[in-house]
């Protein structure tokens, strides 16, 4: 079953040190795949050298490469990759010589490598009872360190020696840095390839530790090597934080990937599981500092917002809140991410962590069986309210979100709390089908939440949807028409809702907006303008009460296309 094509040429590389007794069986299991094989003898003993010489004479597709001295697995693999590149191969399947890997899974790894030719493809071990407990626990420690070193959960297993290397990127990396030579090689090369931009994909594969198998793992020396490797990688990660977490962007929010707004969630989750939320809170300060220094556009938008707030407060003779600065603004956003996670993990309590502002509980009227439309915004953390309502009050709140961003939000939140993806309604546009769907949910007594402060871009036409201009924070700002037209069509109670961080707690503000929202045909545009003006006025009121809860980190006063042209 040949696996080679004109543009994709895989081979096999096997580093071998004193595994002569196993090699005949390993090579026999490789025969069905018809892959050229480079066996690198890493300074083995005389018996293994003789056996490898014999096997090379039998197997026409086997090339024997010898190292004069035992140099370590890393050196042997790199030498094998060099030989493979010289012979014209593009990818190399690394197989350990001890026979523990499910070689029969090679077609799966090779097929995935062909789909992702610049990626490292690795087995993700599925162990049976033969694995020593100490090895299993040690692997989990390495997993956690790797997640920290990459600020990602993408690398599911960095220690498996059954993998497919893209040869050119790997040799390029080996020329740039000194990689680990022994048991530290597999993990280090995967992490550094990830840093280099060559990510990894994984295929579940069975791994068995043979009885009386030969292991070259030295508990003292190799654990020291691995500890030193993680130390190097951790300090190597620190200057790479910006490139690992963020990518340059000069776009309006509607053209950005929502992942950028949730940049810290994965690393937060790792530390959360290990040490709890308090540990994350301490970790936020340096991470947010790096973000603040590198995210130029978001920082400028934040500073501009703070200036507007100060101007408006001064004009009304209102006091300036403490810590009203851009860095604190970023910290508050990061803390809202923690609230988002905590709420869906069931770690926040209604009445303790989230409390009602005066009049809010009566306005919500949770006991009512009537459906409601919640007109929200990106001021505060409405997602935490949605979680608490669903988990503790058993009230369904359907969140209307644009499709592209909904998929990315669900992807990340699935790693944190799978139930967060429930009752998200992704849409490309607000049309009749959306209205019918939402009307059905309202008739069942469910609630629907939609934000009224962001303008979407039509993904097919690349243009902004229709807007209404209204005065906000002293200047005209564009607001979307869609949410207000939808509210009028649904003819249901409409409430304004904000969850703001005040006095150390999330405080829920809620007030009636309309029941229903009138948009008479004869005076539709004027009525629509009046509704948007009132929404903007109440948004400004609450924004001045808690200005650090403003989570629109872009120039809010310009249309998306205008912003892009700047």
N, C-alpha and C positions, 0 to 999 in steps of 0.2 A: 504494500500500500504506500506508494511514493507520496511524499508530502511536499515536494519541491515544485515551485513554479518559476517562470523566467524572472519575475521581479522580486521574488521572495525565496531565499535559499537558506534553509535551516540545516544545521548539523547537530551533533551531540558532542559535548565535552565532558570527560569524566576525570576528575582528579583522583589519583590512586596512591595510597601510601600503605604498603603491607597488606593489601586486600586481595592478594593473588588468588586465594582460595575461592573468592566470591565472583571473580571477574568473568569466568566462563558462563555462569548462569546469567549474569547481568547482560552480557553480549548476546546470549541466546534469546533473551526476552526482547532485545532491541531489533532482532532480525526482521520481524514483520513490517517494520516501518521504513526499511530500505534507506536509512539515513547514514551518511558518512559519520564516522566516529573518531574523535581525537582523544586518546587516552594519555594523560600526562602522569608519568611515573615520577612521583615527588621524592626521589632518593630512597626508594624502598629497599628491603633486604634482598639477599641473593635469590631466595626462593621465589619471591614475587617478580623479580626481574626476569628470571627464567620463564615463569608462567606467562608473563606478558609478551615475551619474545615468541613463545610458542603460539599464543593466540593471534599475534600479529601475522604470523605465517599462515594461519587458517582463514582469518576473516579479511577478505579483500577490501572491505570498506573501513577497516581499522587502520588509523595512523598512530604509531607509537612515538611519543615525545618524551625525552628523558631529561630530568634535572639531576645534576651531579650530587647535590645534597638535599636533605629534607628542608624545604624552605617555607612550607605551610600551604594550607588550602588556597588562600588568596593569591599567592604567587603562582600556584599551579593553574588556577582558573584563568588568570590574566594571560599566562603563557599559552594556554589552550585557545583563548580568544584571538591572540595574535596569529597563531598558526591557521586558525579558521579564516580570518580575514585575508591572509596571504593566499589562501586557496580559493577565495572568491565567495565565501559565505556571508550572509547578512545577519543571521541569527544563530544562537547556539543554545541548545537545551542542556542545562547543567544537570547531571545525574550523579548522585553519590555512589561510590563503589561498594558500599556495604549491603546493598540490596534491600534497604528498608522502604524505598519509594515504590509507588504503584506505577511502574513504567508504562502500563497499558493506558494511562491517562495522557500520554504524550500527544496524541491527536487533538485532544481538547485544548491543551496549552498552545500548541502550534497554531490551531485555528484562531484562537484569541489573539495571538501575536500577529497573525496576518491581518486581523481587523485593526489592531493598534500597533503598527510597526515601530513606533518610537518609544513604546512603553516596555517596562519589565513585567513579564507575566510569571506569576509565582503560584505554586501549590499552596493551598490553605489546608493544613493537616487535619485529618479526621482520625483521631487516635483510638486504638483498641486498648485493652487492659495491659498490653505489654510495656507501655511507656512508664518509666520510673517516675514516681510522684515528684521527686526533687526536680527532674527535668521539666515537668509540667508547670510547677509553681515558678520555676526560674523563667520559663518562657513568658508567663503573664507579667512578670516584673519588667521584662524587656519590652513587651507590648506597650505598657503604660509609658515607659521612657520614650519609645519611638513616637507615640502620639503627641507627647510634649515637644519632642525635637522637631516634629513636622507641623505642629499646631493643627493637626487634622486627625481624623479617624480613618483616613483612606487606606493606610497600610495595615492590613488586618493581621499579617504574620510576616515578620522580617527574618525569621531564622530558618525557614524551610529551604533546604538545598536543592529542591526540585523546581527549576525555574527556566525561563527562556530569556536570555539577554539580547537586547539589540546591540550588536557588536560595536559599531562605530561610536555611539554615545558612551558606551561603557569604557572603551579604550581611551576616548577623549578625557573622561573623568579620571582614569588612572594616570594619565599624563599630567593632570593638573594638581592632584593631591596624593599623598601617601596613604593608601588604603590599608586597613588591617590585613595582616598576613595569615592569620590562623582562624580560630573560631569567631573572631570578631569581624571577619570579612563579610559574611552574608548580610548581616544587619547594616553595617556601615555603607556598603555599596548601594543598598536599596534606599537608605535615607538620603545619601548624597545625590543619587540619581533623581530622587524626588525634588531636592533643592535645585538641581540643574534644569528641571522642567520635564523630566521623563518620569511620569507617574507609574503606578503599578496597578495591575488587575489580578484577580485571584480566582483560582479554580479549586473547589474542594477536592481533596485527594486523600486516599487512605494511606496511613503511615504505620508500619509495623516495626517494632524493635526485635530483630531476630534473637532467638535464644543462643546464648554463648557467642553473641556477635562481638566483633572487635571495635571498640570505641577508642578514639584518640583524645577524648575530652579529659583534660587535666583539671580537676576540681579547683585547685589553688591557682595555678598559673592562668588558666583560661578565664576563670571568674575575675581575676585581677585585670586581664586584658579587656574583658567586656566592660568592667567598671570604668577603666580609663577611656575606652571608646565612647561610652555614654557621657562622660565628662567632656570630652572633646566636642561631641555632637551638641551637647547642651549649650556650651559657650559659642559654638559655631552657629547655633540657631538664633542667638540674641540679636546680632546685627542683621539677620535675615527676617526679623519679625515683619517689617513692612512688606517685603516682597512675598512672604508666605500668606499674610492675611489680606493684603489689598493689592489691587491693580490700578494703574492710572486711569482716571476717567474725567472727561470734560463734558458730561452730558447731564441733561435734566433728569429728575428722578424717573420719569416715565420711560426713558431709554436705558436706564441702568438695570442690572440684574439685582433682584431683591436680596440675593446672598450678601451683597456688599453692606446692606443695612443690618445684617445679622452676623457680622464678621467674627464675633467672639464666641458664638454659641458652642462650637465643638470643643474648644479648649476649656471653656467654662464647665462643660459636662464632665470632662475627664477629671478635673480637680474637684468638682462637686461630688462625684461618686467616691473619690478617695478621702477628701478632707472636709466636705461640707461647705455651706455657703459662706461662712465667715472667712475661710481660707481664700475663696474666690474674691471676696471683697478687697482683701489686701493685694491680691495679684492684679486687680484691675488698675491700680494706680500707675504702675510702669507701663502696662499694655496700652492704656488710654493715652498716656503721655506720648508714646511712640506714634499712635494713631493721630493724635492732635498735631504732632510735628510734621507728619508726612502727608496727611490728607488736606492739601492746600485749599481745594475748593470748598470742602465742608467747613474748614476752619474759617475761611473768609465769610461764608454764609452765616456761621455762628456769631462771629464778631459783629457783622452787620445787624443781626437780630438783636444782640445785646444793646447796640447803640440805639436802635429804634425803641426798645423797651425803656431805656433810660430817658430818652426824649419824651416819651408819652407819660411816664411817671412824673417827670419834672413839670410838665405842662399842667398836670392835675394836682400838683403839690402833694404827691404821694411819696412815702418813704422808699428809698432804694433797698431792696433785699440784700442781706449779707451774701457774700460769695457769688455775686452776679458777674461772672466772667466766663469766657469761652471754654476754658479747661473744665470748670465745674459743669458747664452745659454738656460736654462730652461725657463726663462721669455720670451725670444723671441719666443720659441715654443708655450707658452700659448697665447701670443699676436697674433700669426698666427691663433690660434683657433678662436680668436675674429674676425679677418679679414675674416675667413671662414664663420662665422655666419653673419657678417655684409654684406658681398657681396651677400649672398643668400636672405637676408632680404631687399635688395635694398637700403641699407644705405651707400654704397660706390659709388663714382662717377668716371667714366672714365675721365681722364684729371685733376682731383682734388686729389683724393685719390690714384689713380693708373695712372702713367704717362709712356710714352714710352722713353726708352733709345735711344740715337742716332742710327739711322738705323733700329730700331726694327719695326716701323710702316710700312716702305717700304718693309721690309722682309716679314711681315705678309700678306700685300696686301689684306686687308679685302674685298675690292670690287671685287676681282677676284671670278669667279664662279667655279674655279677649286678646287677639294678636296685636303687636305694636311694632312700629318702625322706629329704631333708634338711630338718630342722625348724629354720627360721631365725627371724629377728626383725628389728626395726628398730634393732638395736644393731650398728653397723658397716656395712660396704658389701658386702653379699652379691652385689650386681649386678656389681661388678668381678670377683668370683670366677667368676660365671657366664660373663662374657665371656672371661676367660682360659682357662677350661675348654673353651669351645667353639672358640676361635681357636687355642690353643697345645697343648692336650692332646687336642683332637678328641673331647671328651666332651660329649654333649648333656645339658643341664640344662633341663628344662621348668619354667617358673615359673608357679605358679597364682596368678592375680590376679583381683580382682573386676572385672566387665566395664566399668563406667563409667570407672574409673581406668585400666584397661588401655588403653582407646582414647586417653585423653589422654596417657598415657606414650608410647605408640607414635607419636602425632602429633608430639610434640616430639623424641623420639629419632630419628625419621626424618630430621630436619634435621641431626642430628649424625652418626649412623651407622645406615643402614637395617637392617643385620644385627641390631641390638639388638631389633627386633621379632620375630625368629625365636623359636619355641618359647615364646612367651607364651600361656598358656591362660586366656582370659577366662571367668569363670563368674558367674552371678547367685546361685547357691546350690550347696552341696556335696551332691549327691544321687547316686542310683544311676548315672545316666549319666556323671557325673564320675568315679565310682569305676571304672566299666568302662573308660573312656578311659585313665585313669592306670594301671590294671592292665595294659593292653595295652602301654603304653610301658615299664613296669617289666619286663615279660616279654621285651622286646627289648633289655634291658640299659641302658636310659636311666635317668637320674636325674630325680627330681621334687623341686622346692623349694617349700615353703609356709611362711608366717610364722605363728607361734603367739601373737603378742602384740597383735593388734588385733581389735576386735569390729566386724563390719560391721552396717549397718542394712539391713533388708529394704526395697528400693525401692518395692515395691507397698504394703506395710502401714505403712511409716514406723516400724517397731519394730526393736529390737535382737534379734539371734539369741541362742540360749541360751548362757549363760556358766557358768563355774565360778569361784568366788572363791578366791583363794589369797594367802597373805601374801607381799608383795614390798616390799622396802626399808622394813620395819617396819610396814606397813599392808596391809589386805586390798585386793586389786585384782582386777578382772574379766578373765578370760581366755576366749577362745572355746572351745567344746567341739569344733567341727567338725574342726579339724586333727588332733586326737588320736583322734577316732572314725574319721576317714579312715585314719589310720596303722594302726589296729587292723584295719580291713576289708581293707586291702591286704596285710597279713601279709608284710611285707618288712623288711629291716634299716632301722632309723631312726637317723639321726645328728643330733647337735646341731652347728651350724656358725656361726661368727662370724668376721668379717674386721675386725680392729681396727687403728687407727693407733697403732703403738708403736715407739719408737726410730727414727722417721723412715720407717718402712716399713709397708705393710699386712701384718699378721701373721695368718695363717689358723689359727684354733683349731677343732679338730674332735674329737668324742668320741662313743662309742657311747651310744645312749639306750635302745634295745630291739631285739630280733630274735627274734620280732616283738613288737609291743606287745600285751600280753594285756588283754582286757576281757571276762572270763567273764560269761555271762548272769546267773548267780546273784549276782554281786558287782560288777555293772557300775559303779554310781555310785561305790562306794568305790575301785575300780581307776582310774576316770577321775580322781577327786580326787587319788589318789596320783601319777598321771602328770603332771597339771598342777602339783602341788606341786613335783615334782622339776624340771620345766621352769622354774618361777619361781625356784627356788633356784639353778639354774645360770645363769639370766639375770642374777640379782642378783650372782653371783660375778664374771662377766665385766664387768658394768656397773661394778662398783667397781674393776676393773683398768683400765678405759678409759672413765671417765664422760662425756667429751666426745663419745664415739661414740653416745650415746643420741639418736636422731632422732625421738622421739615428742614433738612440740612442742604438747602439749595436756595436760589434766588426766587422766593415765593411770588414776587411782584412782576414776574415776566412770564410770558407764554413759553412753552418748551422750545419751539422753533426759534424764538428770539434769543433764548438763552444759549442755544447751540451755536448760533451765528457769532456770538461774542468772542 
